[in-house]
Amino acid sequence: MERFKEWISRHKRLCILAAAAVLLAIAAAVGIVFAVRPGDSRPAQAAWQEAGEQDLQTLQEAGILSGVQDRTVEVGTAVRLRDLVTADSKVVTGVEVDDSGVDYGAVGEYPAVYTITF
């Protein structure tokens, strides 16, 4: 228990980020439950947090996440962006990548959305 307390005191920023992510995940789950409830005419609500460059840098410096970065890919090359991401399974419970907006057959800049669950 002492080692755990020491780890938390050394990684306060990471713990706050993880706690915020958990709360947002719970809020999103509650929003999804309300969205699929039959007969409910209220609009669906979702909660999520966009991570900025500073947040990603903090996770990378802590060795928790790597591979979430801008990439240059040759036209026509098949790439699985998820395979390029590594995460510490003790902290990160899931990583999903939505690259449906990426046209690998045409030159351009395209967004990919990374969803990281803590």
Secondary structure, 3 states (H helix, E strand, C coil): CHHHHHHHHHCHHHHHHHHHHHHHHHHHHHHHHHHHCCCCCCCCCCCCCCCCHHHHHHHHHCCCEECCCCCCCCCCCCCCHHHHCEECCCCCCEEEEECCCCCCCCCCCCCCEEEEEC
